[in-house]
Amino acid sequence: MAEGRLAGKIALVTGAAKGQGAAVSRRFAAEGARLALLDVLDDTGRELASAIEEDGGTARYWHCDVGRAGDVEATIGEVVACFGGLDVLYNNAAVIAYGRRIGELSTEDWERTLAINLNGPFFCTKFALPHLLARGGGSVINVSSHGAFQAAPVGIADYGTSKGGLVTFTHYLASEYGREGVRANCIAPGPIPTDLNALFLGTSEGRKAAATMIPLGRVGDLEDIANAAVFLASDESRWITGTVLHVDGGIVIQ
């Protein structure tokens, strides 16, 4: 897999073991990137790394809790020691729980969501930056959500707030490090059937109901996100930074 749109690049993906993270990891590898896969789902993460290797790619798995700064710093150090640098950071790891209005959220719920969804990308970016800069720059891709732009009546204020904060963080990152070659962008997915969204999109009825709210008439799939991720990771997007790419079938405009 040496040839491809990401040939020669070293990419780190958080929340890589399942769902969107796994799909993006497979696609990055297929496009020639060498992959560092980070997650806390060890068996699944190792299986993915093995599958990528069996398909001719290069991937290694690391256990890492992105909500812990020390874990992130140590893991990124190991990744760089293993691969020799870093070109792409894909901040995907996230948690979500439905059905808790603001008054029903415990402080522990709130803090855990922000720790993974917002602190995690900050920690990963902070400790990745010296290595990106050492190679003349790179691409940081943060995974936000249409929930950052639309208040959904399903009790996800903590999740939506964390994803909105991630958009602002991306703007500052792009502004502060653009002249040093670091690009920073967001992908904001719409409804995608994954484990995180199984409560609403785990059945055909749920997917049909969601599709009625989407101008393009269907929920998304993992390949839709992977396509956007490869574009933002590659040199094809070399003059794009500080933007949000809404991969949502148009739901955010409704």
C-alpha positions in Angstrom: 0.0 0.0 0.0 2.9 2.4 -0.6 1.1 4.2 -3.3 -1.9 6.4 -2.7 -3.1 9.9 -1.7 -1.4 9.6 1.7 1.7 7.8 0.6 4.6 8.6 3.0 2.4 10.1 5.7 2.2 9.0 9.3 -1.3 9.3 10.8 -2.5 8.9 14.3 -6.2 8.2 14.8 -7.9 8.2 18.2 -11.0 6.2 18.9 -9.8 4.0 16.2 -11.1 0.6 17.2 -14.6 0.8 15.9 -17.1 2.8 13.9 -15.9 5.9 12.1 -12.5 5.7 13.6 -12.0 2.2 12.2 -13.4 3.1 8.8 -11.1 6.1 8.5 -8.1 4.1 9.7 -8.7 1.5 7.0 -9.0 4.1 4.4 -5.9 6.0 5.5 -4.0 2.7 5.3 -5.4 1.9 1.9 -4.2 5.4 0.7 -0.6 4.6 1.8 -0.4 6.1 5.3 1.3 4.3 8.2 -1.2 4.2 11.1 -1.0 4.6 14.8 -4.3 3.4 16.2 -5.3 4.7 19.7 -8.2 3.4 21.8 -9.1 1.8 25.1 -10.8 -1.2 23.4 -7.7 -3.3 23.3 -8.9 -6.5 21.7 -10.8 -4.7 18.9 -7.9 -2.3 18.3 -5.4 -5.0 18.0 -7.6 -6.9 15.6 -7.9 -3.9 13.4 -4.2 -3.3 13.3 -3.7 -7.0 12.4 -6.4 -6.7 9.6 -4.7 -3.7 8.2 -1.3 -5.4 8.2 -2.8 -8.5 6.5 -4.2 -6.2 3.8 -0.7 -4.9 3.1 -0.8 -1.8 5.2 1.2 -0.6 8.2 -0.5 -0.2 11.6 0.2 -0.5 15.3 -2.2 -0.3 18.2 -1.7 1.6 21.5 -3.9 1.6 24.5 -4.5 5.3 25.4 -7.1 7.2 27.4 -7.2 10.5 25.6 -8.8 12.2 28.7 -5.5 11.7 30.6 -2.7 14.1 29.6 0.0 11.8 30.9 -1.3 8.9 28.8 -1.4 11.0 25.7 2.0 12.5 26.1 3.6 9.1 26.7 1.7 7.4 23.8 2.6 10.0 21.3 6.2 9.8 22.3 6.0 6.0 21.6 4.3 6.6 18.3 7.0 9.0 17.1 9.7 6.7 18.3 8.2 3.8 16.3 7.4 5.6 13.1 9.9 8.5 13.1 7.4 11.4 13.0 3.8 12.5 12.6 2.0 14.2 9.7 -1.8 13.7 10.4 -3.7 13.8 13.7 -7.3 12.6 13.5 -9.1 13.4 16.8 -12.1 11.1 16.7 -12.5 9.6 20.2 -15.8 10.6 21.8 -18.5 9.5 24.2 -22.3 10.3 24.1 -25.2 9.4 26.3 -28.8 10.3 25.4 -31.8 11.4 27.5 -30.4 13.6 30.2 -31.5 17.2 30.2 -29.2 19.8 31.7 -30.8 19.7 35.1 -30.5 15.9 35.2 -26.8 15.9 34.2 -24.5 15.0 37.1 -21.2 16.9 37.4 -19.5 13.6 36.8 -21.4 13.1 33.5 -20.5 16.6 32.3 -16.8 16.3 33.3 -16.4 12.9 31.7 -17.9 14.1 28.4 -15.7 17.1 28.3 -12.6 15.1 29.3 -12.9 12.8 26.3 -14.5 15.0 23.7 -12.8 18.3 24.3 -9.8 17.8 26.6 -8.8 14.7 24.6 -8.3 16.6 21.3 -6.5 19.4 23.2 -4.1 16.9 24.8 -3.5 15.0 21.6 -2.9 18.3 19.6 -0.6 19.8 22.3 1.7 16.8 22.4 1.5 16.2 18.6 2.4 19.7 17.6 6.1 19.6 18.1 6.3 16.5 15.9 4.1 18.0 13.2 6.2 21.2 13.2 9.4 19.1 13.0 8.2 17.8 9.6 7.2 21.2 8.3 3.6 21.1 9.4 0.7 18.7 8.9 -3.0 18.2 9.1 -5.1 18.1 12.3 -8.7 16.9 11.8 -11.1 17.2 14.6 -14.4 15.3 14.5 -17.2 17.6 15.6 -20.9 16.9 15.0 -24.1 18.4 13.5 -25.1 18.5 17.2 -22.7 21.4 17.7 -24.9 23.5 15.4 -28.4 22.1 16.1 -29.9 21.7 19.6 -31.4 18.2 19.4 -34.3 17.4 21.8 -32.7 14.1 23.0 -30.7 15.2 26.0 -27.2 15.7 24.7 -26.3 19.1 25.9 -22.9 17.9 27.2 -22.1 16.3 23.9 -23.2 19.2 21.8 -21.3 21.7 23.9 -18.1 19.6 23.7 -18.4 19.4 19.9 -19.1 23.1 19.6 -16.0 23.9 21.7 -14.0 21.7 19.4 -15.0 23.9 16.5 -13.7 27.0 18.3 -10.5 25.2 19.3 -10.0 24.3 15.6 -10.3 27.9 14.6 -7.7 29.0 17.1 -5.3 26.2 16.1 -5.6 27.1 12.5 -5.0 30.8 13.2 -2.0 30.2 15.5 -0.1 27.6 13.6 -1.0 28.2 9.9 2.2 30.1 9.1 4.2 27.1 10.4 2.4 24.7 8.0 -0.1 23.2 10.3 -3.7 23.0 8.9 -6.6 22.4 11.2 -10.1 21.5 10.1 -13.3 19.9 11.4 -15.5 17.2 10.0 -19.1 17.5 11.3 -20.9 14.3 10.6 -24.6 14.0 10.4 -26.6 10.9 11.4 -24.4 7.8 10.9 -25.4 4.3 12.1 -22.6 3.4 14.6 -22.6 2.0 18.1 -22.8 5.6 19.5 -26.0 6.2 17.7 -27.6 2.8 18.0 -30.4 4.0 20.2 -31.9 6.0 17.3 -30.3 4.6 14.2 -29.9 0.9 15.1 -33.2 -0.1 13.4 -34.5 0.3 9.9 -37.4 2.3 11.3 -35.0 4.7 13.0 -32.9 5.2 9.9 -36.0 5.9 7.8 -37.3 8.5 10.4 -33.9 10.2 10.4 -33.8 10.2 6.6 -37.0 12.3 6.4 -35.1 15.2 8.1 -32.1 15.0 5.6 -32.3 16.9 2.3 -30.4 14.1 0.5 -32.9 11.6 1.7 -30.7 9.1 3.6 -28.5 8.7 6.6 -24.8 8.6 6.1 -22.4 5.7 6.1 -18.9 5.2 7.2 -17.5 5.7 3.7 -18.9 9.2 3.6 -16.8 10.2 6.6 -13.7 8.3 5.3 -13.9 10.2 2.0 -13.9 13.5 3.7 -11.1 12.5 6.1 -8.8 11.4 3.3 -9.3 14.7 1.5 -8.5 16.8 4.6 -5.5 14.6 5.4 -4.0 14.8 1.9 -2.2 17.6 0.1 -5.4 18.0 -2.0 -6.6 20.3 0.8 -3.4 22.2 1.2 -5.0 25.6 1.1 -7.9 24.7 3.4 -7.7 25.4 7.1 -10.0 26.6 9.9 -13.1 25.2 8.2 -15.9 22.9 9.1 -16.8 20.3 6.5 -20.4 19.3 7.1 -20.7 15.7 6.0 -24.4 15.4 6.9 -26.6 15.2 3.8 -27.7 18.7 4.4 -29.3 18.2 7.8 -27.6 21.2 9.4 -29.5 23.6 7.0 -32.9 22.3 8.1 
